[in-house]
Each structure stands twice: as structure tokens, then as C-alpha cells.
């Protein structure tokens, strides 16, 4: 009998044995599968007066790019609680203000996201937070004046003539140097029936839970 046929060489036997072993993937580091990446974690909260310098810097840095109206630091300090801010890595990277125009209408104002933090959905989350706050505060309509109407249309707003928001024209437009030639579109989102206004503290809790 030819023993060369019946006997495996040691090298071949080792290769066959290795192929027969099951492949076991190394387990991921503890917590890897359930924890979001720290680089994309964003928190949303109501701004405070201490945030005014950061708000001013963010708005000023993107003023030309976003066609934003200039804001004074002192004004931002007064109206800081109207703002919702997005915080990433301990730094404010986005903001938006809910500015009352009257008893029934509020405006999305100074919506801006740092260019280094875009593509994370921060702008949409800021507008959604303002919608919730506007409903809690009893407003019936949310509006914005923007050069990028499509951005708001994708969130349910409708483009309307400026005269459909007379509160804005009376409060801001008549005194603006760009009146009738600003190139902005008026967009409006109905919020449904007004609800009783809640205290500011309750509104802040609802925002934090949202």
C-alpha cells in the first residue's frame, strides 16, 4: 500500500485543521454598540444671559452668509431666554430665537448653525423646539422671513405674501433700511388653536423634556 496516499503531511494537516475552526469575531469594546459617537452628540436648552457673548459671536460670524440681521450684544443679553441653543462639546454651535410679534404670532429669528456642525439636523431641531415653545405660549402662528424659503417649506411652512404677516411689517419692516427690497420670503406655519399660556418655568421644563 502506498503510504504517501494514506498519510497527510504535517503542514497540510495543520491547514485543514485551521479551516475547520469556527471564526469568532472579537467583541466590541464595552458600551460601543449603545453609546452615540461623542463627536455628534448635541444638547438643546434654553439660553441664559451668560450665553449672550457666544450668541453674538455666532450670529456675527455667519451674518453675511446667512443674510442675518445684525444683533447687539446688549439686546441679546435682554432676550437670551427667548433663544434655544444647540451645544456640542461644551460650545454653542446653533441658535434660534422665538420673537413675539403680537399676541397670536411669533417669529423664528436669528436661526444659525455653525458651518462646522452642519449636516447633523441641528437647524431642524431648533425650529421644532421653537414650534413646541410657541404652542405652549399660546401662539397661533409661527412665521419666518428668509432667503431660503425651501428650507422652511420642507418643515411644513407655506410661502405667503408679506402682507399676510402685518405684525412683522408694523413692528420691524417699516423701520428697516431694506424695506421692500430685502429679497426675503415670508413663510408661515399654523400652530392650531391657541392653548392657555403657561408660566415660563413650565415652558422651560417642557422644552427640556422634548
C-alpha positions in Angstrom: 0.0 0.0 0.0 1.3 3.4 -0.9 1.6 5.2 2.4 2.0 8.6 0.7 -1.7 8.4 -0.2 -2.9 7.5 3.3 -0.8 9.9 5.4 -1.2 13.7 5.4 1.8 15.9 5.7 2.1 17.9 8.9 1.8 21.2 7.0 -1.4 20.1 5.2 -3.0 18.7 8.3 -2.4 22.0 10.1 -4.0 24.0 7.3 -7.1 21.7 7.2 -7.4 22.0 11.0 -7.3 25.8 10.8 -10.0 25.9 8.2 -12.3 23.7 10.4 -12.1 26.1 13.3 -15.0 28.5 13.7 -14.3 32.1 13.2 -15.2 34.1 16.3 -15.4 37.9 15.9 -13.8 39.9 18.7 -16.4 41.6 20.9 -16.7 45.3 20.5 -15.4 47.5 23.4 -17.7 47.8 26.3 -20.6 50.2 25.6 -19.6 50.8 21.9 -22.8 49.4 20.4 -25.2 51.5 22.5 -23.4 54.8 23.0 -23.6 57.6 20.3 -20.4 59.0 19.0 -19.3 61.8 21.2 -18.4 63.9 18.2 -22.1 64.1 17.1 -23.8 64.4 20.5 -25.8 67.6 20.6 -27.8 69.0 23.5 -30.6 71.6 23.2 -31.6 74.0 26.0 -32.9 77.5 26.7 -30.2 80.2 26.6 -29.3 82.3 29.6 -27.9 85.8 29.9 -24.4 84.2 30.2 -24.8 82.9 26.7 -25.1 86.4 25.1 -21.5 86.7 24.1 -21.5 83.3 22.4 -24.8 84.1 20.6 -23.4 87.4 19.5 -20.2 85.8 18.1 -22.1 83.0 16.3 -24.6 85.4 14.7 -21.9 87.9 13.7 -19.7 85.2 12.2 -22.4 84.0 9.9 -24.2 87.3 9.3 -23.3 87.7 5.6 -23.5 84.1 4.7 -27.0 83.7 6.3 -28.3 87.1 5.4 -28.8 87.7 9.1 -29.7 91.0 10.6 -27.1 92.4 13.0 -27.8 91.9 16.7 -26.4 94.0 19.5 -24.8 92.3 22.5 -26.9 94.2 24.9 -30.1 93.2 23.1 -29.1 89.6 23.1 -28.5 89.7 26.8 -32.0 91.0 27.4 -33.7 88.5 25.0 -31.4 85.5 25.7 -34.3 83.4 27.3 -36.1 83.6 24.0 -33.4 81.6 22.4 -32.9 77.8 22.1 -29.3 76.8 21.7 -27.6 73.7 20.5 -24.5 72.7 22.5 -21.8 70.4 21.2 -18.6 69.6 23.1 -19.4 72.4 25.5 -19.7 75.0 22.8 -22.8 76.7 21.3 -23.0 75.7 17.7 -26.5 76.7 16.8 -29.3 79.1 18.0 -32.7 80.4 17.1 -35.0 82.9 18.8 -38.8 82.8 19.3 -39.6 86.5 18.9 -43.2 87.5 19.7 -44.8 89.8 17.1 -48.1 90.1 18.8 -50.5 88.1 20.9 -51.0 85.4 18.2 -47.9 85.4 16.0 -44.3 84.6 16.8 -41.2 84.7 14.5 -38.3 82.4 14.1 -35.4 84.8 14.2 -31.6 84.5 14.1 -31.6 80.9 13.1 -28.0 79.9 12.5 -25.8 76.8 12.8 -22.0 76.9 12.8 -20.8 75.7 9.4 -18.6 73.1 11.2 -21.7 71.5 12.8 -24.0 71.2 9.8 -25.4 68.0 8.4 -26.4 66.9 11.9 -30.0 68.2 11.7 -29.4 70.9 14.2 -31.4 73.6 12.3 -34.5 71.4 12.1 -34.3 70.5 15.8 -34.1 74.2 16.7 -37.1 75.1 14.6 -39.0 72.1 16.1 -38.2 73.3 19.6 -39.5 76.8 18.8 -42.7 75.2 17.5 -43.2 73.4 20.8 -42.5 76.5 22.8 -44.8 78.7 20.6 -47.7 76.3 21.2 -47.1 76.2 24.9 -47.0 80.0 24.9 -50.4 80.2 23.2 -49.3 81.5 19.7 -51.5 80.5 16.8 -49.0 81.1 14.0 -45.2 80.8 13.6 -43.5 82.8 10.8 -40.1 83.4 9.4 -38.6 85.8 6.9 -35.9 84.1 4.9 -33.8 84.0 1.7 -34.1 80.2 1.7 -37.8 79.5 1.7 -37.4 75.9 0.6 -35.7 75.1 3.9 -38.8 76.0 5.8 -41.2 74.6 3.3 -39.6 71.2 3.9 -40.6 71.6 7.5 -44.3 72.3 6.7 -44.2 76.1 6.3 -46.0 77.8 3.4 -44.8 80.8 1.4 -47.2 83.8 1.7 -47.2 87.4 0.7 -45.5 89.7 3.2 -48.8 91.5 3.9 -50.2 88.3 5.4 -47.9 89.0 8.4 -48.9 92.6 9.1 -47.5 92.3 12.7 -44.0 91.9 11.3 -44.4 94.8 8.9 -45.6 97.1 11.6 -43.0 96.1 14.2 -39.8 95.7 12.1 -40.2 96.3 8.4 -41.3 99.9 8.3 -38.1 101.0 10.1 -35.8 98.7 8.2 -33.4 100.2 5.6 -34.1 97.2 3.3 -37.9 97.6 3.4 -39.5 96.5 0.1 -36.1 95.4 -1.3 -34.8 92.9 1.2 -35.3 89.9 -1.1 -36.7 87.8 1.7 -39.7 85.4 1.6 -42.4 85.3 4.2 -43.2 81.7 5.4 -45.9 80.8 7.8 -46.8 77.7 9.9 -50.2 77.5 11.5 -50.0 76.0 15.0 -53.7 75.2 15.5 -55.9 76.6 18.2 -54.2 78.6 20.9 -53.8 77.0 24.3 -53.7 78.8 27.6 -50.3 80.4 28.3 -48.2 78.6 30.8 -45.7 80.1 33.2 -42.2 80.4 31.8 -40.8 77.8 34.2 -43.3 75.2 32.9 -42.4 76.1 29.3 -38.7 75.5 30.1 -39.5 72.1 31.6 -41.4 71.1 28.5 -38.5 72.1 26.3 -36.1 70.2 28.3 -38.2 67.1 28.1 -38.7 67.5 24.4 
